[in-house]
Amino acid sequence: MAPATRAQYIIYIDYERCTGCRSCEIACAVAHSATKSIYTAPREKPRPKPRIRVFRVGELNVPMRCLHCANAPCVRVCPTGAMHYTDEGFVVVDEAKCIGCGLCTLVCPIGHPYVDPETGKAVKCTFCYKRIREGKLPACVEACPVDALIFGKTSEVLEEVRARKASVLAQAYLLGRDILPSPA
């Protein structure tokens, strides 16, 4: 069953800032590990998996994660109810209910959830909802050294993005650079 509204939080990805360092991937895997330690997590069995992946697309690095859809196909198709919404509107998987059928992977428009071959369970971004409930940032956002990931309520994030873009335009103007395409 879909929540009445979209998740109240978003993570904006500023592709122009992302350097492809993969700090978000490492932080995510550690946050989802049993020990929560960067030193011991790689030796855990099963090995913790990141729920965010950085892909190279042309000249850009693109961190991809679940979009936490308001009417998520993975939630609708899950035969056991393992895919469900948190109170905040995030789509998460209950590993105890997951049978590893992979239907969530087939219907996701961005191919985000995947079935871990080690555990036979679906793995996906949880938006670090437990960290958010504790007043912390999602692990990927906290770990990003260049602030390419911006977390917050939708209106706050959009305001920050507008301010960043306005700053870039102002700097270009002051330096006499033409950053906008010339009219044909």
N, C-alpha and C positions, 0 to 999 in steps of 0.2 A: 504494500500500500504506500502510495507517495505522500510525502508531507504536504501540508497546505501551502507552504511557501518554500522557496529556495533556501539553501543554507544561508545563514546570516553573515557568514564570513567568506572571504575569497583570498586567494593567493594570486597576485598579478605577477606575470613573468615579463621582465624587461629584457628582451632578447638582445638588445644592443649592448647591455652591460655584461651579460653572461660570458665568462671566459672559458667555460667548459672544464673547470677544475674538478668537478664531480664531488665537491665537498658536501653537497646536498645528498647525494647518493650514500656516501659513507655515514653521514649523520642519521639518515633515515634508517639504514640497516642497524646501526647501534641502538637507536631509539626503540626498535622493534626486537631487540635481542633480549635474552633472559637476564644477562648481567648488566646491561646498559653501560658497558665499559668498552671503549675503543681498543683497549689492550687485550681483553679476553673474548670479546664477541667473535672475532674471526675463527676462534678455535671451538666454538659451540657446535653441537650437533642437534638438530639440523642447523646449518650455517644461516645466520640472519640475512634476509634479502631486502634490498632497497625497494621502496614503493614508488620511487621517482627515478626516471632514467633520463640522461642527457644524450641527445642525438645531435650529430653534426648534419646540418642541412645547408648546403652551399657554404656561404661564409658565416652562417649563424650557428650558435650552439642553442639547442632547444630543449630545455627541461620539460619532460612530459610526465603528467600524473593524472589521476582520476579527476574528472570535472565535477563530481558529486551532483549529477543531474537531478532536477526536480522530479522528473518522471522517469527514473532510471530503468532502462531496459533490463539490466542485470537483476534488479530487484523484482521486476515483473516476471522474469523467466525462471528464477531460482525455484526448483521444485521443493526444497526443504525449508525455505524461509531463512537460509543462512545469510543471504544478502538482505540487509535491512537498513533502515534509517535510524540515526541517533535522534535525540530530542532536538539537537541543533540543526538537523537536516543533512548530516553527513551520511554517505553510503558506506557501510562497513560490512565485514563478513564475520560471522560467528563460526570459528573453526570447528567447534564441537558439532555443529549441524551440517557443515559442508561435506558433501559426498564426492567432491572432485569431478563432477560430471563435465565441467568446462562450458556449460551453456552460457555462463556470464561472459566468458571470453568471446564466444561466437557473436553475441548480440551487441557488445559494446562498440559504439561508433568510432572510438579511438583505440580499441584493442588493449585496454589497460589491464583488467584483471588477467591473471594467468594462473594455471595450476602448477604448483611447485612439484617437480618430479620427486623430490626427497620426502615431502610430507603427504602428497596427494590432495592437498587443500588449496583453495583459491587464495591468492595473495593480491592485495590492492592497497592503495593509499587510504589511510584512515583519517587524514587531515590532522593527525595527532590530537584527536578530540580529547583524549585524557589529559594531555599537556595543556590544552586550551582551558579545560575546566579548572586546572591548577593555576591559571593566569600566566602560563608560559606561551612562547611562540612555538609553532610547529618546528620540528627539528631541522628541516631543510632550510627554512627561512632564517633561523638562528645561526646556522652554519655558513650561510652565503657570505663570503668575504667582500663582495662587491655590491651588495644590496640589489641584486638582480631579482630577488623574490621579495615582494611586498605583501604583508599579511594585515588583514583588518576587516572591519565592516566595509561593505561595498562602497558606501558614500565617502568614507575616509580614505580608502585606497584610491578611488577615482580622483579625489582632490589632490592627493600626493602625486599621482601620475600627471595630472594637469600642470602642477607646479614644476615638476621635473622637465616636462616638455617645454614649458614657457621659459625656463631657465636656459635650456639648450638654444632656443630661438634667440633669446636676448644676447647670449654670448656670441652667437654667430653674427648677429647684427652689429654688435660692438666691435667685433674683429673684422668686419667688412666681408664676411664669407657668405656666399650664396648657397644655402643648404636646401632650398626648395627648388624643384625642377622649373626650368624656364618655360614660359608658355610657347607653344609651337607656332 
